[in-house]
Amino acid sequence: MAGIRLNHVPYKGSGPAMQDLVSGQVKVSFAGVPNVLNNVRNGRLRMLVVSRAAR
């Protein structure tokens, strides 16, 4: 609906995915909070959305 095109990039685990995200090899990631929280707190990543079943 928004016209955004994304390519799926398969990774063998969240470690390599986070390395590529922090280094700028990929621009966006859909990851769990525990996987990105340290990088967000250190200012290396910016968290845009947090969603869960209950408010």
RODREN-928796 format. One line per 4 residues: their letters; for each residue x, y, z of N, C-alpha, C, O. Coordinates in pm, whole numbers. Layout:
REM RODREN-928796
a) X Y Z X Y Z X Y Z X Y Z | ...
END
This chain:
REM RODREN-928796
magi) 81 -118 0 0 0 0 86 125 0 49 227 -59 | 202 118 67 289 235 75 388 242 -41 458 342 -57 | 394 138 -121 485 138 -234 631 112 -197 721 144 -274 | 654 54 -81 789 24 -36 830 -113 -87 755 -209 -72
rlnh) 946 -122 -147 996 -249 -199 1114 -294 -112 1210 -219 -92 | 1106 -416 -62 1211 -473 20 1256 -605 -40 1176 -677 -100 | 1383 -636 -24 1438 -765 -66 1470 -847 56 1530 -797 151 | 1431 -973 55 1462 -1063 165 1607 -1109 152 1649 -1155 46
vpyk) 1682 -1096 259 1822 -1142 263 1831 -1247 373 1822 -1213 491 | 1849 -1375 337 1855 -1479 439 1988 -1478 514 2094 -1466 453 | 1982 -1490 646 2101 -1496 731 2094 -1621 816 1986 -1671 845 | 2209 -1671 854 2217 -1785 946 2230 -1732 1088 2336 -1743 1148
gsgp) 2124 -1677 1140 2123 -1627 1276 2121 -1476 1282 2145 -1407 1182 | 2093 -1425 1402 2082 -1281 1420 2218 -1212 1431 2227 -1092 1405 | 2323 -1285 1468 2456 -1224 1480 2506 -1165 1349 2538 -1046 1345 | 2512 -1243 1243 2555 -1188 1114 2462 -1079 1061 2507 -984 998
amqd) 2333 -1093 1088 2238 -990 1043 2265 -858 1114 2263 -753 1051 | 2291 -863 1245 2318 -740 1320 2451 -677 1277 2463 -555 1271 | 2551 -759 1246 2678 -706 1196 2658 -628 1068 2712 -518 1053 | 2581 -684 975 2556 -614 848 2469 -490 868 2486 -391 797
lvsg) 2377 -494 962 2293 -378 988 2374 -264 1048 2361 -149 1005 | 2458 -294 1147 2539 -190 1212 2643 -134 1114 2672 -14 1118 | 2698 -219 1027 2800 -172 934 2742 -101 812 2816 -41 735 | 2609 -106 794 2547 -36 682 2531 -120 557 2490 -68 454
qvkv) 2562 -249 564 2544 -336 447 2396 -354 413 2360 -368 296 | 2311 -353 515 2166 -354 496 2109 -232 567 2166 -185 666 | 1999 -180 518 1944 -55 570 1833 -74 672 1808 16 753 | 1766 -188 671 1654 -211 762 1650 -358 799 1691 -445 722
sfag) 1599 -384 919 1586 -521 966 1463 -533 1054 1430 -440 1128 | 1396 -646 1045 1286 -678 1136 1344 -775 1236 1360 -894 1206 | 1375 -727 1355 1444 -808 1454 1377 -794 1590 1307 -696 1616 | 1401 -890 1674 1349 -885 1810 1425 -784 1893 1543 -757 1868
vpnv) 1358 -727 1992 1418 -625 2078 1547 -673 2144 1645 -598 2145 | 1552 -796 2199 1678 -839 2263 1798 -839 2169 1911 -820 2213 | 1773 -860 2040 1884 -865 1943 1943 -727 1913 2060 -718 1876 | 1865 -622 1927 1911 -489 1889 1929 -392 2006 1982 -283 1987
lnnv) 1885 -429 2124 1878 -336 2235 2013 -274 2271 2020 -153 2294 | 2121 -352 2276 2252 -295 2308 2297 -193 2205 2352 -89 2240 | 2274 -222 2078 2313 -129 1972 2228 -3 1974 2276 105 1940 | 2101 -14 2014 2015 103 2027 2064 190 2143 2074 312 2130
rngr) 2095 127 2255 2142 202 2372 2276 270 2345 2302 377 2399 | 2362 208 2263 2492 267 2229 2484 371 2118 2585 433 2084 | 2366 389 2060 2348 489 1956 2388 444 1817 2393 526 1725 | 2415 316 1798 2452 264 1666 2332 236 1578 2341 242 1455
lrml) 2217 205 1641 2094 178 1567 1981 261 1624 1986 306 1739 | 1879 280 1543 1759 351 1588 1640 256 1574 1615 202 1467 | 1568 237 1683 1451 151 1682 1331 236 1643 1305 340 1703 | 1257 190 1542 1145 269 1495 1011 220 1547 923 301 1576
vvsr) 995 90 1561 866 35 1601 887 -82 1695 977 -164 1676 | 803 -88 1795 796 -204 1883 650 -246 1885 563 -166 1916 | 624 -372 1852 485 -420 1853 477 -548 1933 573 -626 1941 | 362 -568 1992 337 -691 2066 186 -714 2073 108 -626 2036
aar) 146 -832 2119 5 -868 2119 -76 -782 2216 -188 -742 2184 | -22 -754 2334 -96 -675 2432 -41 -534 2440 78 -511 2417 | -126 -441 2473 -84 -302 2484 -5 -276 2609 38 -163 2633
END
